[in-house]
Amino acid sequence: MKVTVGHAIAAFLEHCGVKVAFGVISIHNMPILDAIAARGAIRFVSSRGEAGAASMADACARSTGSLGVCITSTGTAAGNAAGGMVEALTASTPLLHITGQIETPYLDRDMAYIHEAPDQLSMLKAVSKRAWRVRSAETALATFKQAVHCALSAPTGPVSVEVPIDIQGALIDMPADLEPLPMESARPDPAAIERLADAFASARRPLLWLGGGARGAGAAVARLVRLGFGVVTSTQGRGVLAEDHPASLGAYNVAPPVEAFYGTCDAMLVVGSRLRGNETLKYKLKLPRPMYRIDVDPLADGRCYESEIFACGDAALSLDALATRLEGRMKIDAAFAADLRAAHERAVASLRDGLGPYAALVDAVQGAAGRDFNWVRDVTVSNSTWGNRELRLFHANSGVHALGGGIGLGLAMAIGTAIGATEHASGRKTILLAGDGGFILNLGELACAVQEKADFTVVLMNDKSYGVIKNIQDAQYGGRRVYADLHTPDYALLARSLGFTHRRITALKDAPAALAALSGEPGPKMLEIDMLAIGAFKTAFAGPPVKAAA
């Protein structure tokens, strides 16, 4: 049977387990999208812009543990997706970005052809783990198989494939083999695991630092916790161990009481974490020594912090092997667990004190969320102060955050997360924490959310400004506040015009009832927090924490 290349691509994506794709239809991707529609197996979500589509696909992949798919047109459209691709690259999200390309006879000839971007492939390579151009109809499927394999191979990441429009529409025999290339987990060197086991056998106060690369290692982490290990996480590692577990410090990784606690630990194992600058006080956080490391990326050895022993391999396989070798060998300090809890409680108390009146909002959101929820956050003061830490997470892939620090991704991420929860039947509700400054950047995607009936609740922190910028100006620029005040929409009117539910509160005592009322509404809904009426945080957040001068 003869089919178009676009049809073969759509069929291959189905065999990769793709249930939903995000993008914007265009003359330069129609053969692929026409095939997706005709086959009817993959849901296509029409975003209002390619930037939103990339962030939707990113969040869908993170929250479901599957391959994200974003489909754009060429030229400007592919460029629009670049910001979302950079975020996905930062977060190591397995994402396939399929972009069109102009007809092959006109490619790379600088003829000002519509939708052409000079040297587009170089741009895609700059924002992707790898990027390919399909060179012929006969090699299209092989190219896509290689791209998907690359995206899903650890360390995972976003990849791009550009497909000229004449190749998309070319007729080929329906491929007999549509299966993706086999995946294999990187097995650690047994000798390296043995060295780690010998080192930890004498540890009395051992601590795990878990990053995003440990999200698939929950069962192995649980084994080590039962042996007496404590756990602290990066933002990406949240929920690998449920954050209400007695052995968990959560993501309070830079809190002063936790740093003091590090000084009492006699060994730390960092697993699948980059030890990013803003989570280590620009690499000056005093972490326990000796420090050991497990990572699937061999280049992680010695990066940011020196590691005494390094084991290269899959986190789950490595930790499971380590736990097996440590069974019956650990002699944990009897005071370790209590000291860990005390450090966590001091860190939590300090954070909540700094929130002032907003501690009540944390409790209200946690109460409304329960345990089975996805927690999506934009870059905003509220997330930096409490969203990244104090709302407890219970699943390894339930936290979605703009890890690279780019403002305005949250709305699109919430749409992708909510639709992913629906298509993958996770049963999780989705909650988005956003500030008014970032929310308005992709405001058009609200129309996409309504059209797609994406089921999530926005908690919108509205102070009609870039609050963190004002705080930085107060702290570092003599209080000269410039360019930070914002005109914001009347969200009640906006909600009415688009057809979604909106509630606004001026007192946080009303938050539980408002959230309960919204929970019964289908589709997107918004709880607007009037911060000007409620007041400021007790402690002003003025940018990522840094190490105090000695």
Residue, then its C-alpha position, 0 to 999 in steps of 0.5 A: m500500500k502506498v502512503t505519504v511520508g507524513h502518514a508513515i510518520a504518524a503511524f510510527l509515532e503511534h508505535c512510540g506510544v504517543k497519545v497527544a501532540f501539540g502544535v500549529i497547523s501550517i502549509h509546511n506541516m499539513p501532510i503530517l497533521d492530515a495523516i494524524a487526523a485521518r488515522g485518529a489515534i493521536r490527539f492533536v492540540s492546536s496551540r495558539g503559538e509554537a512557543g506554547a506548543a513546545s512548552m505543552a509538549d515538554a510538560c506533558a512528557r515530564s508529567t507522564g514519563s512519555l515522549g513529548v511531541c511538538i509539531t511546527s512549521t518552518g522558519t519563524a514558526a520553528g524559531n518561535a519554539a526555540g525558547g520552549m526547546v531551551e527549557a526542555l534541554t535544561a530539564s532533559t525532557p524527551l521531546l520530539h520537535i517536528t518542523g516542516q521545511i521548504e521544498t528541497p529544490y529551493l533549500d539553502r539557496d537564499m531565494a527568500y522563499i516563504h517560511e524559509a530560515p537561513d541555516q535553520l538546522s544550525m538553529l535547531k542544533a543549538v536548542s536541541k540535544r541533536a537535530w536532523r534534516v530528512r534528506s529523502a522519502e526513503t530515509a525519513l522513517a530511519t531518521f525518525k527512529q534515530a531521533v526518537h531513540c536519541a530523545l529517550s536515551a539517557p541523558t534524555g533531551p529534546v531533538s528536532v527533525e525538519v522535513p521538507i514539504d515535498i518529502q512529507g507528501a511523497l508516496i512510499d510503500m507503507p513500512a513493514d517495521l514501524e517499531p522504535l529502536p530498542m532501548e537499553s538502560a546503562r548498566p553500572d560497572p559492578a566494581a564501581i558499585e562495590r567500591l560505593a558499597d564498601a564506602f557506605a558500609s562504614a557510614r553512620r549518617p548517609l544522605l542521598w541527594l536526588g536529582g531529576g535523573a533519579r525519577g525512575a529510581g523510586a523503588a531502589v531509593a526506598r530500599l536505601v531509605r529502609l537501610g537508614f539513608g536520608v534524602v534531600t532533592s533538587t527541584q527536579g528530584r522532588g517526589v521520588l520519595a514522598e515528601d511527607h516521608p520521615a526520611s525526606l528533607g524535600a527540596y530544602n536543599v539550601a536552607p541554613p538548618v539543612e546546610a548545618f545538618y549536612g555538616t553532621c553527615d558523614a557521606m553523601l551520594v548524589v544521584g542524577s543531579r547537575l547540582r545546579g548553581n541556584e540550588t547550591l548557592k552558586y556551588k558554595l553550599k557546604l555539602p557532606r564529605p566524602m561525596y560520591r556520585i551516580d550519573v548516566d552521563p560520564l561527564a558529570d564526574g567532577r562537575c560542580y563538585e569533586s566526587e571521590i567515587f563515580a559510578c556511571g550508569d542508570a540510577a535505578l539499576s545502580l541504586d538497586a545494586l548498591a542496596t543489595r550490596l549494603e543489606g545487613r551492613m549498615k549501622i546507622d547512628a541512632a540519632f540520625a533520623a531525629d536530627l534530620r527531622a529537626a533540621h527539616e522542621r526548622a527549615v519549614a518553620s523559617l520559610r513559613d514565618g517568612l510567608g506572613p499571611y501567605a502561609a494560609l494559602v499554602d495550607a489551602v492549596q495543599g488541602a485542595a490538592g490532596r495527594d494525587f495532583n500535578w503541581v505546575r509552577d511559573v517563575t514567580v515570587s510565590n514559587s521561589t518562596w514556597g512553591n518549589r519547596e513547601l507544597r508537598l509532592f508525592h509522585a516523582n513526575s508530578g512537579v513541573h517547573a520552568l527550570g531554566g528560569g524563563i518567565g511565562l511558560g506556566l500556562a502552556m505547561a499546565i495545559g500540556t500537563a492537564i491534557g497528559a493526565t487525561e490522555h494517560a488516565s493518571g487521575r491526577k488533578t493539575i494546579l498551576l501557580a503563576g504570577d500576573g507578570g508571567f501569566i500574560l506572556n502567553l495569555g492567548e493559550l487560555a483560548c487553547a485551554v478552553q477549546e481543549k477543555a484542559d482541566f486545571t486550576v490556576v492560582l494567579m498571584n496578582d500584584k500588578s507588577y514584576g514583584v521580584i524585580k521590585n524586591i531586587q531594585d529595593a535591595q540592590y538599586g537603592g529602591r529605584r523602581v523602574y519598568a516593573d509596574l504592569h497593566t493587567p486585565d480584568y480577569a473576571l471579564l476575560a474569563r467571561s469572554l473566553g468561557f472559563t470559571h473565575r473567582r477572586i479573593t481579597a482575604l486568604k481565609d476565603a481560599p479553601a472555600a473558593l478552591a473547593a467551589l472551583s474543583g467541581e468545575p470542568g475545564p480551566k478555572m482561575l483563583e485570582i489572589d489579590m495581593l494588593a489587598i492581602g499585603a506583602f510577604k513578611t520576608a521579601f524575595a530578591g532573587p536566588p539565595v547566595k552564600a553570605a560573605a564570611 
